[in-house]
């Protein structure tokens, strides 16, 4: 689409830009599309595929944890040399843990979540024809797909995929001969992450440019939905923090391939002293976690924005404390850059510096608590519609609260020394980051599926999917808190060698069966998703009676979103159940002059002419009532 067509609100230039796309082919419509709505679908389907693969990897290593001394011939049939005799090899077990974490954190909860909903919602909700640069937007998806393929291809190299945990700490990641997973698989991991970060940076710059420069007439920052605020701030976090990981990865490649010593010193490998000196693996930890903690919020903030929108729409109430919600998002974004050291309390950090990181970690809980309070207040006495999307949004709030409370323990440096690298940490981040973000993502899929595919998902399968997944996630991760409190370490291949840990074997069996039950529930979602794309009930234009701009666009997709002039925005996006209104929702495109009976003085804070007109109407209306 031409730049003129993207920026212009009129019909003439839109038609000129639209004509440019009339010669549609399969390739430029479905493969190399520059339409943000199609790119959103590509991100979503790729993200769901990667999520399914990541889930399967976790089920494989859960079998090992539940039955460490048993053999399963089927495993040898499926995995070959990685499961000799029907048992996972220790090296491959570590690889499964590493690739599972990498896929879920980066490829599902970063690209799959932000890539899908930033592409779908930002242009539609701010009133833009497309992204600022549709071509760069297309490239961001293809870099993401290339990164996904490279990451998965590591399963087919001779020594297997990368090992060392999803954080790939040196020296395991810096010495190709340290273990099988340190060889070609680790190189592919690093190359994949460079491609992934390139994708994230291209997408993030596009999202920021679109929000700042391409809002429709009347759409100021305080009229943007919370979804757009969350996605915008997420993009800012990514643009500022991902380059730091690139620097860390480049230095790691230098250590692996060119004999430098950025992260290595005093290394003995197979009895031979290596010629590395002067480096420090803690340098890599600083570089990794300077991205790694903003990454936590890169993951959870889009889910927060999505859940805020879904909760308000289905509670039929204005979101409670809109300005507080925006300021809390900004506070989280700023504070997320000065808390990374709480991942490093056990590295020998100066106690004073540890105290500083502890204080900032506890302070960042304040804006998170504000958001939680506002979500609960939005639900309070609402006329709630329990759609599948609404259930998943409420589930997101539940996981955020239960998982976030345990973060207070880990943010305390004295307690963290005991709990660090135990199952308590696994339980914490799988609830507050993993489960909460996935539930926010699923809330968005169910809520905006009609906008993406012009059909409705089946509600009965949606309810089945929610309840089994919600119960199953708690059954999987909640018992891990108690394992961690008893000192059970994470990433161990088998606990049967240690009597103090062997007593938790029955709990591991229980967790594994709960994990398989939760995994089976995802089949209901996959069936529902695929069936509904082709044969689901056709949607109406605004099935949820929502106020935001995306529901004013035609059901049939056009590259340009609206035929003719883009609608003008007059009000904020949360005018639900307003006293005096004819309906329980008032779209953003309805002028205040058409809703005089429901207008309030604060609606005209930035509109003195409108306030004057409202005051005149009020005086006239009162006079008429006195006459009657």
C-alpha positions as CSV (number, residue, x, y, z in Angstrom):
1,X,0.0,0.0,0.0
2,X,1.3,3.4,-0.9
3,X,2.3,5.8,1.9
4,X,-0.4,8.2,0.7
5,X,-3.1,5.5,1.1
6,X,-1.9,4.6,4.6
7,X,-2.1,8.1,6.0
8,X,-5.1,9.5,4.1
9,X,-8.6,9.4,5.6
10,X,-10.3,10.0,2.3
11,X,-11.8,7.6,-0.2
12,X,-9.9,8.7,-3.3
13,X,-6.4,7.9,-2.1
14,X,-7.6,4.7,-0.5
15,X,-8.9,3.5,-3.8
16,X,-5.5,4.3,-5.4
17,X,-3.7,2.3,-2.7
18,X,-6.3,-0.5,-2.9
19,X,-6.0,-0.8,-6.7
20,X,-2.4,-1.6,-6.1
21,X,-3.5,-4.8,-4.4
22,X,-6.2,-5.9,-6.9
23,X,-3.8,-8.3,-8.7
24,X,-4.1,-10.8,-5.8
25,X,-2.3,-14.1,-6.1
26,X,-2.0,-17.0,-3.6
27,X,1.6,-15.9,-2.7
28,X,0.9,-12.2,-2.0
29,X,-2.4,-12.9,-0.3
30,X,-1.5,-15.8,2.0
31,X,2.3,-16.2,2.0
32,X,4.1,-12.9,1.4
33,X,1.2,-10.8,2.5
34,X,1.7,-7.2,3.7
35,X,-1.7,-6.9,5.2
36,X,-1.4,-6.7,8.9
37,X,-4.5,-8.9,9.5
38,X,-3.0,-11.8,7.5
39,X,0.4,-11.4,9.2
40,X,-1.4,-11.6,12.5
41,X,-2.9,-14.9,11.4
42,X,0.5,-16.1,10.3
43,X,2.0,-15.2,13.7
44,X,-0.9,-16.9,15.5
45,X,-0.8,-20.2,13.6
46,X,3.0,-20.4,13.9
47,X,2.8,-19.6,17.6
48,X,0.2,-22.3,18.2
49,X,2.3,-24.8,16.3
50,X,5.4,-23.9,18.4
51,X,3.3,-24.1,21.6
52,X,2.1,-27.6,20.7
53,X,5.8,-28.6,20.0
54,X,6.9,-27.0,23.3
55,X,4.1,-28.8,25.2
56,X,5.1,-32.2,23.7
57,X,8.7,-31.7,24.8
58,X,7.6,-31.0,28.3
59,X,5.5,-34.1,28.4
60,X,8.5,-36.2,27.3
61,X,10.7,-35.0,30.2
62,X,7.8,-35.3,32.6
63,X,7.8,-39.0,31.8
64,X,11.4,-39.2,32.8
65,X,10.8,-37.3,36.1
66,X,7.8,-39.6,37.0
67,X,9.3,-42.9,36.0
68,X,13.1,-42.4,36.2
69,X,13.9,-46.1,36.4
70,X,11.5,-47.5,33.8
71,X,11.9,-48.1,30.1
72,X,9.4,-47.3,27.4
73,X,10.2,-49.0,24.1
74,X,8.0,-46.4,22.3
75,X,10.4,-43.7,23.3
76,X,13.3,-45.5,21.5
77,X,11.1,-45.9,18.5
78,X,10.2,-42.2,18.4
79,X,13.5,-40.7,19.5
80,X,16.1,-43.2,18.3
81,X,19.6,-42.5,19.7
82,X,18.2,-39.9,22.1
83,X,16.4,-42.6,24.1
84,X,18.6,-45.7,24.1
85,X,16.8,-48.7,25.6
86,X,13.6,-46.8,26.0
87,X,14.9,-44.2,28.5
88,X,15.9,-40.5,27.7
89,X,19.6,-40.0,27.8
90,X,20.7,-37.4,30.4
91,X,22.1,-35.1,27.7
92,X,18.8,-35.2,25.7
93,X,16.8,-34.6,28.9
94,X,18.7,-31.4,29.4
95,X,18.2,-30.5,25.7
96,X,14.4,-31.0,26.1
97,X,14.3,-28.7,29.1
98,X,16.4,-26.1,27.2
99,X,14.4,-26.1,23.9
100,X,11.0,-26.3,25.8
101,X,11.9,-23.1,27.8
102,X,13.3,-21.3,24.7
103,X,10.2,-22.1,22.6
104,X,7.7,-21.1,25.2
105,X,9.4,-17.9,26.4
106,X,10.4,-16.5,23.1
107,X,8.6,-18.2,20.2
108,X,5.1,-18.5,21.9
109,X,4.8,-16.0,24.6
110,X,6.8,-13.2,22.9
111,X,6.4,-13.6,19.2
112,X,3.2,-15.6,19.2
113,X,1.4,-13.3,21.7
114,X,2.7,-9.8,20.7
115,X,3.1,-10.6,17.0
116,X,-0.5,-11.8,16.7
117,X,-2.3,-9.1,18.7
118,X,0.0,-6.2,17.9
119,X,-0.5,-6.9,14.2
120,X,-4.2,-7.4,14.5
121,X,-5.2,-4.7,16.9
122,X,-2.9,-1.8,16.7
123,X,-4.0,-0.6,13.2
124,X,-7.6,-1.5,13.8
125,X,-7.9,0.0,17.2
126,X,-6.1,3.3,16.5
127,X,-7.7,3.7,13.1
128,X,-4.9,3.1,10.6
129,X,-5.0,1.5,7.2
130,X,-2.1,-0.7,8.0
131,X,1.3,-0.7,9.8
132,X,3.7,2.2,9.2
133,X,5.8,-0.1,7.0
134,X,3.8,-3.2,5.7
135,X,7.0,-4.5,4.0
136,X,9.0,-4.5,7.2
137,X,6.0,-6.0,9.0
138,X,6.1,-8.9,6.5
139,X,9.8,-9.3,7.1
140,X,9.3,-9.5,10.8
141,X,7.2,-12.6,10.4
142,X,9.6,-14.3,8.0
143,X,12.5,-13.7,10.3
144,X,10.4,-15.2,13.1
145,X,9.5,-18.2,10.9
146,X,13.2,-18.7,9.9
147,X,14.2,-18.5,13.6
148,X,11.6,-21.2,14.4
149,X,12.8,-23.5,11.7
150,X,16.5,-23.1,12.7
151,X,15.7,-23.8,16.3
152,X,13.8,-27.0,15.5
153,X,16.4,-28.1,13.0
154,X,18.8,-28.6,15.9
155,X,17.0,-31.8,16.7
156,X,18.4,-33.3,13.5
157,X,22.1,-32.5,13.9
158,X,24.4,-35.3,15.0
159,X,24.9,-34.3,18.7
160,X,21.4,-33.0,19.2
161,X,19.9,-29.6,20.2
162,X,21.3,-27.1,22.6
163,X,21.7,-27.9,26.3
164,X,22.4,-25.7,29.3
165,X,18.9,-24.4,30.1
166,X,17.0,-21.7,28.2
167,X,19.4,-19.2,29.8
168,X,22.3,-20.9,28.1
169,X,24.8,-19.8,30.7
170,X,28.6,-20.2,30.0
171,X,30.7,-22.3,30.3
172,X,28.4,-25.0,28.8
173,X,27.3,-22.6,26.0
174,X,30.8,-21.2,25.4
175,X,32.7,-24.5,25.1
176,X,31.6,-26.6,22.1
177,X,33.3,-29.7,23.6
178,X,31.8,-29.3,27.1
179,X,28.8,-31.7,26.3
180,X,26.9,-32.9,23.2
181,X,24.4,-30.1,23.6
182,X,27.2,-27.5,23.5
183,X,28.2,-28.4,19.9
184,X,26.3,-27.6,16.6
185,X,22.9,-27.5,18.5
186,X,24.1,-24.6,20.5
187,X,25.4,-22.8,17.4
188,X,21.9,-23.2,15.8
189,X,20.3,-21.9,19.0
190,X,22.5,-18.7,18.9
191,X,21.8,-18.2,15.1
192,X,18.1,-18.7,15.7
193,X,18.0,-16.2,18.5
194,X,19.7,-13.5,16.4
195,X,17.0,-14.0,13.7
196,X,14.4,-13.9,16.3
197,X,15.6,-10.7,17.8
198,X,15.8,-9.2,14.3
199,X,12.1,-10.1,13.9
200,X,11.2,-8.6,17.3
201,X,13.1,-5.3,16.5
202,X,11.4,-4.9,13.1
203,X,8.0,-5.6,14.6
204,X,8.6,-3.3,17.6
205,X,9.7,-0.3,15.6
206,X,6.7,-0.8,13.4
207,X,4.3,-0.9,16.3
208,X,5.7,2.2,17.9
209,X,5.7,4.1,14.7
210,X,2.1,3.2,14.0
211,X,0.8,4.2,17.4
212,X,2.7,7.5,17.5
213,X,2.1,8.6,13.9
214,X,-1.0,7.0,12.4
215,X,-3.9,7.4,14.8
216,X,-7.2,8.4,13.3
217,X,-8.8,11.8,13.8
218,X,-9.8,12.3,17.5
219,X,-7.8,9.3,18.7
220,X,-5.5,10.9,21.3
221,X,-3.4,8.8,23.7
222,X,-6.1,8.9,26.4
223,X,-8.7,7.5,24.0
224,X,-6.6,4.4,23.1
225,X,-7.8,1.0,24.5
226,X,-5.6,-0.6,27.1
227,X,-4.6,-3.3,24.6
228,X,-2.9,-0.7,22.5
229,X,-1.2,0.9,25.5
230,X,0.1,-2.5,26.6
231,X,1.3,-3.5,23.1
232,X,2.9,-0.1,22.6
233,X,4.9,-0.3,25.9
234,X,5.8,-3.9,25.2
235,X,7.3,-2.8,21.9
236,X,9.3,-0.1,23.6
237,X,10.7,-2.6,26.1
238,X,11.7,-4.9,23.3
239,X,13.4,-2.3,21.2
240,X,15.4,-1.1,24.3
241,X,16.3,-4.5,25.8
242,X,16.7,-7.1,22.9
243,X,19.9,-5.4,21.5
244,X,21.6,-6.2,24.8
245,X,21.0,-9.9,24.3
246,X,22.4,-9.6,20.8
247,X,25.6,-8.1,22.3
248,X,25.8,-11.0,24.7
249,X,25.2,-13.6,22.0
250,X,27.9,-12.1,19.7
251,X,30.4,-12.2,22.5
252,X,29.4,-15.8,23.2
253,X,30.0,-16.7,19.5
254,X,33.4,-15.0,19.8
255,X,34.3,-17.2,22.8
256,X,33.0,-20.3,21.0
257,X,34.7,-19.7,17.7
258,X,37.5,-17.2,17.9
259,X,39.3,-18.1,21.2
260,X,38.3,-15.0,23.1
261,X,37.7,-15.0,26.9
262,X,34.7,-12.7,27.6
263,X,33.0,-15.3,29.7
264,X,35.7,-18.0,30.3
265,X,38.5,-18.2,32.8
266,X,40.4,-21.0,34.6
267,X,38.6,-23.8,32.7
268,X,39.7,-27.5,33.0
269,X,38.1,-29.8,30.4
270,X,38.7,-33.5,30.6
271,X,41.8,-33.0,32.7
272,X,43.3,-30.4,30.3
273,X,43.7,-26.8,31.4
274,X,42.2,-24.5,28.7
275,X,43.9,-21.3,27.6
276,X,41.1,-19.0,28.7
277,X,41.7,-16.4,31.4
278,X,40.2,-13.1,32.5
279,X,36.6,-13.7,31.5
280,X,33.6,-14.0,33.8
281,X,30.3,-16.0,33.2
282,X,28.6,-13.4,35.4
283,X,29.1,-10.9,32.7
284,X,26.8,-13.0,30.5
285,X,24.3,-13.2,33.3
286,X,24.2,-9.4,33.5
287,X,23.7,-9.1,29.7
288,X,21.1,-11.9,29.6
289,X,19.0,-10.8,32.5
290,X,19.1,-7.1,31.4
291,X,16.9,-8.5,28.7
292,X,15.5,-11.4,30.7
293,X,13.6,-9.4,33.2
294,X,12.0,-6.9,30.8
295,X,11.3,-10.0,28.8
296,X,9.0,-11.2,31.7
297,X,6.9,-8.0,31.2
298,X,7.2,-8.2,27.4
299,X,5.4,-11.5,27.9
300,X,2.8,-10.5,30.5
301,X,1.9,-6.9,29.5
302,X,0.1,-7.9,26.3
303,X,-1.9,-10.4,28.3
304,X,-2.7,-7.7,30.8
305,X,-4.0,-5.4,28.0
306,X,-6.0,-8.2,26.3
307,X,-7.5,-9.3,29.6
308,X,-8.4,-5.6,30.6
309,X,-10.3,-5.3,27.3
310,X,-12.1,-8.6,27.6
311,X,-13.0,-8.0,31.2
312,X,-14.6,-4.6,30.5
313,X,-16.5,-5.8,27.5
314,X,-17.9,-8.9,29.2
315,X,-18.6,-7.2,32.6
316,X,-20.6,-4.5,30.7
317,X,-18.8,-1.9,32.9
318,X,-16.2,0.8,32.3
319,X,-12.7,-0.5,33.1
320,X,-12.0,0.6,36.7
321,X,-9.3,3.3,37.0
322,X,-8.3,3.7,33.3
323,X,-5.7,6.3,34.0
324,X,-4.3,4.3,36.9
325,X,-4.1,1.3,34.6
326,X,-2.1,3.3,32.0
327,X,0.3,4.7,34.6
328,X,0.8,1.3,36.2
329,X,1.8,-0.1,32.8
330,X,4.2,2.8,32.3
331,X,5.5,2.2,35.9
332,X,6.1,-1.5,35.2
333,X,7.9,-0.7,31.9
334,X,10.3,1.7,33.6
335,X,10.9,-0.3,36.7
336,X,11.5,-3.5,34.7
337,X,14.9,-2.2,33.7
338,X,16.3,-1.9,37.2
339,X,15.3,-5.2,38.8
340,X,17.3,-7.8,36.8
341,X,19.8,-8.4,39.6
342,X,17.3,-10.3,41.6
343,X,18.1,-13.3,39.3
344,X,21.7,-13.1,40.5
345,X,21.5,-12.9,44.3
346,X,23.6,-16.1,44.6
347,X,26.4,-14.9,42.3
348,X,28.4,-13.3,45.1
349,X,26.8,-9.9,44.6
350,X,27.7,-7.1,47.0
351,X,25.0,-7.2,49.8
352,X,24.3,-3.5,49.4
353,X,23.7,-3.9,45.6
354,X,21.5,-6.9,46.4
355,X,19.5,-4.7,48.8
356,X,19.0,-2.2,46.0
357,X,17.7,-4.8,43.6
358,X,15.5,-6.3,46.3
359,X,13.9,-2.9,47.0
360,X,13.2,-2.2,43.3
361,X,11.8,-5.7,42.9
362,X,9.3,-5.1,45.8
363,X,8.4,-1.7,44.4
364,X,7.5,-3.1,41.1
365,X,4.8,-5.1,42.9
366,X,2.9,-1.9,43.5
367,X,1.8,-1.2,39.9
368,X,1.1,-4.9,39.5
369,X,-1.2,-4.7,42.6
370,X,-2.9,-1.6,41.2
371,X,-3.8,-3.6,38.0
372,X,-5.0,-6.5,40.0
373,X,-7.2,-4.3,42.2
374,X,-8.6,-2.6,39.1
375,X,-9.5,-5.9,37.4
376,X,-11.3,-7.1,40.5
377,X,-13.1,-3.8,40.8
378,X,-14.2,-4.0,37.2
379,X,-15.7,-7.5,37.8
380,X,-17.4,-6.3,41.1
381,X,-21.2,-6.1,40.5
382,X,-20.8,-6.3,36.8
383,X,-23.4,-7.8,34.5
384,X,-20.9,-10.6,33.6
385,X,-21.2,-12.7,30.4
386,X,-19.2,-15.8,30.9
387,X,-17.9,-16.3,27.3
388,X,-14.9,-18.6,26.9
389,X,-12.8,-15.4,26.3
390,X,-14.0,-14.0,29.6
391,X,-13.3,-17.2,31.5
392,X,-9.7,-17.2,30.2
393,X,-9.3,-13.5,31.1
394,X,-10.5,-14.2,34.7
395,X,-8.1,-17.2,34.7
396,X,-5.3,-14.9,33.8
397,X,-6.1,-12.7,36.8
398,X,-6.2,-15.8,39.0
399,X,-2.8,-17.0,37.9
400,X,-1.3,-13.5,38.1
401,X,-2.4,-13.2,41.7
402,X,-1.4,-16.7,42.9
403,X,1.9,-16.7,41.0
404,X,2.7,-13.1,41.8
405,X,2.4,-13.6,45.6
406,X,5.3,-16.1,45.5
407,X,7.4,-13.5,43.7
408,X,7.6,-11.6,47.0
409,X,9.5,-14.6,48.5
410,X,11.9,-14.7,45.6
411,X,12.4,-11.0,45.5
412,X,13.8,-11.1,49.1
413,X,17.5,-11.8,48.8
414,X,17.7,-13.7,52.1
415,X,14.9,-16.1,51.1
416,X,16.1,-16.4,47.5
417,X,19.4,-17.8,48.6
418,X,17.5,-20.8,49.9
419,X,14.9,-21.1,47.2
420,X,17.1,-20.3,44.2
421,X,17.2,-23.0,41.5
422,X,14.6,-25.1,43.3
423,X,11.1,-26.1,42.1
424,X,9.7,-23.1,43.9
425,X,11.1,-20.9,41.1
426,X,9.7,-23.2,38.5
427,X,6.3,-23.0,40.2
428,X,6.5,-19.2,40.5
429,X,7.3,-18.3,36.9
430,X,5.1,-21.0,35.3
431,X,2.1,-19.5,37.1
432,X,2.8,-15.8,37.0
433,X,4.4,-15.7,33.5
434,X,3.6,-18.9,31.7
435,X,0.1,-19.8,32.7
436,X,-1.1,-16.2,33.1
437,X,0.3,-15.1,29.7
438,X,-1.1,-18.2,27.9
439,X,-4.5,-17.6,29.5
440,X,-4.3,-14.0,28.3
441,X,-3.4,-15.1,24.9
442,X,-6.3,-17.6,24.7
443,X,-8.7,-15.0,26.0
444,X,-7.6,-12.9,23.0
445,X,-8.0,-15.7,20.6
446,X,-11.5,-16.5,21.7
447,X,-12.5,-12.8,21.8
448,X,-11.0,-11.7,18.5
449,X,-11.4,-14.9,16.5
450,X,-14.6,-13.5,14.8
451,X,-12.5,-10.4,13.6
452,X,-9.7,-12.6,12.3
453,X,-11.6,-15.4,10.6
454,X,-15.2,-14.0,10.3
455,X,-16.6,-17.0,12.2
456,X,-17.4,-17.9,15.8
457,X,-15.6,-20.6,17.8
458,X,-17.8,-23.3,19.5
459,X,-18.6,-22.2,23.1
460,X,-19.1,-25.7,24.4
461,X,-15.6,-26.8,23.4
462,X,-14.3,-23.5,24.7
463,X,-15.8,-24.2,28.2
464,X,-14.3,-27.7,28.1
465,X,-11.0,-26.3,27.1
466,X,-11.0,-23.7,29.9
467,X,-12.0,-25.8,32.9
468,X,-9.6,-28.7,32.2
469,X,-6.7,-26.3,31.4
470,X,-7.4,-24.1,34.4
471,X,-7.7,-27.0,36.9
472,X,-4.8,-28.9,35.3
473,X,-2.4,-26.0,35.4
474,X,-2.9,-25.6,39.1
475,X,-2.5,-29.3,39.7
476,X,0.7,-29.3,37.7
477,X,2.4,-26.2,39.2
478,X,1.0,-25.7,42.7
479,X,2.6,-28.8,44.2
480,X,6.0,-27.6,43.0
481,X,6.0,-24.9,45.6
482,X,6.2,-27.5,48.3
483,X,8.9,-29.4,46.5
484,X,10.9,-26.2,46.3
485,X,10.4,-25.4,50.0
486,X,11.9,-28.9,50.7
487,X,14.9,-28.1,48.6
488,X,14.2,-30.2,45.5
489,X,16.4,-28.7,42.8
490,X,15.2,-28.0,39.2
491,X,16.7,-29.6,36.0
492,X,17.8,-32.8,37.7
493,X,17.5,-35.9,35.5
494,X,16.4,-38.2,38.3
495,X,15.8,-37.8,42.1
496,X,15.9,-41.5,43.0
497,X,19.6,-41.2,43.9
498,X,18.9,-38.9,46.8
499,X,16.7,-40.2,49.7
500,X,15.6,-36.7,50.7
501,X,14.2,-36.1,47.2
502,X,13.0,-39.6,46.4
503,X,10.0,-39.1,48.7
504,X,8.7,-36.6,46.2
505,X,8.5,-39.3,43.4
506,X,4.8,-39.9,44.0
507,X,4.2,-36.1,43.6
508,X,6.1,-36.1,40.3
509,X,3.9,-39.0,39.1
510,X,0.8,-37.0,40.1
511,X,2.2,-33.8,38.3
512,X,2.9,-35.8,35.2
513,X,-0.6,-37.3,34.9
514,X,-2.0,-33.8,35.5
515,X,0.3,-32.5,32.7
516,X,-1.0,-35.2,30.3
517,X,-4.6,-34.3,31.2
518,X,-3.9,-30.6,30.6
519,X,-2.2,-31.5,27.3
520,X,-5.1,-33.5,26.2
521,X,-7.4,-30.5,26.8
522,X,-5.5,-28.6,24.1
523,X,-6.8,-31.1,21.6
524,X,-10.2,-29.6,22.2
525,X,-8.8,-26.2,21.4
526,X,-7.0,-27.3,18.3
527,X,-10.1,-29.1,16.9
528,X,-12.3,-26.0,17.8
529,X,-9.8,-23.6,16.2
530,X,-9.4,-25.5,12.9
531,X,-13.1,-26.5,12.6
532,X,-14.3,-23.0,13.3
533,X,-12.0,-21.4,10.7
534,X,-13.8,-23.3,7.9
535,X,-17.2,-24.3,9.3
536,X,-17.9,-22.2,12.4
537,X,-21.0,-20.1,12.6
538,X,-20.7,-16.9,10.6
539,X,-20.2,-13.8,12.8
540,X,-22.1,-10.5,12.8
541,X,-20.1,-7.3,12.6
542,X,-20.0,-6.6,16.4
543,X,-20.7,-9.9,18.2
544,X,-19.6,-8.8,21.6
545,X,-21.3,-5.3,21.5
546,X,-17.9,-3.7,22.0
547,X,-17.0,0.0,21.7
548,X,-13.5,-0.2,20.1
549,X,-12.8,0.7,16.5
550,X,-12.0,-2.7,15.1
551,X,-15.6,-3.7,15.3
552,X,-16.6,-0.8,13.0
553,X,-14.6,-2.3,10.1
554,X,-16.4,-4.5,7.6
555,X,-16.7,-8.2,8.3
556,X,-15.1,-9.0,4.9
557,X,-11.4,-8.1,5.1
558,X,-10.0,-5.3,3.0
559,X,-6.4,-4.3,2.7
560,X,-7.0,-0.9,4.2
561,X,-9.5,-2.0,6.8
562,X,-12.3,0.5,6.1
563,X,-13.9,1.3,2.7
564,X,-13.8,5.0,2.3
565,X,-13.0,7.4,5.2
566,X,-11.7,6.1,8.5
567,X,-14.1,6.7,11.3
568,X,-13.5,9.6,13.6
569,X,-13.1,9.0,17.4
570,X,-15.0,11.1,19.9
571,X,-14.8,9.3,23.2
572,X,-12.8,6.7,25.3
573,X,-13.4,3.0,24.6
574,X,-15.1,2.0,27.9
575,X,-18.5,3.7,27.8
576,X,-20.5,0.6,29.0
577,X,-23.8,0.7,30.9
578,X,-23.8,4.5,31.1
579,X,-26.8,5.9,32.9
580,X,-29.2,7.5,30.5
581,X,-28.0,5.7,27.4
582,X,-30.3,3.8,25.2
583,X,-27.9,0.8,24.9
584,X,-25.4,-0.6,27.4
585,X,-22.5,0.3,25.1
586,X,-21.6,3.5,23.1
587,X,-19.0,3.0,20.4
588,X,-16.1,5.4,20.2
589,X,-17.4,6.7,16.9
590,X,-20.6,8.1,18.4
591,X,-20.4,11.9,18.9
592,X,-21.4,13.3,22.3
593,X,-24.1,15.4,20.5
594,X,-26.0,12.1,19.9
595,X,-25.9,11.0,23.5
596,X,-26.9,14.1,25.5
597,X,-29.0,12.2,28.0
598,X,-26.0,10.1,29.1
599,X,-23.2,12.7,28.9
600,X,-21.3,13.7,32.0
601,X,-19.3,16.9,32.6
602,X,-15.9,15.0,32.8
603,X,-16.6,13.7,29.2
604,X,-15.7,17.2,28.0
605,X,-12.4,17.7,29.9
606,X,-10.5,18.5,26.6
607,X,-13.5,19.8,24.7
608,X,-14.7,23.2,25.9
609,X,-17.0,23.7,23.0
610,X,-18.7,20.4,23.7
611,X,-19.0,21.3,27.4
612,X,-20.7,24.6,26.5
613,X,-23.1,22.7,24.2
614,X,-23.8,20.2,27.0
615,X,-24.4,22.9,29.6
616,X,-26.9,24.6,27.2
617,X,-28.7,21.3,26.7
618,X,-28.8,20.7,30.4
619,X,-30.3,24.2,31.1
620,X,-32.9,23.7,28.3
621,X,-33.8,20.2,29.4
622,X,-34.3,21.4,33.0
623,X,-36.5,24.2,31.8
624,X,-38.6,21.8,29.8
625,X,-39.0,19.5,32.8
626,X,-40.2,22.5,34.9
627,X,-42.8,23.4,32.3
628,X,-44.1,19.8,32.2
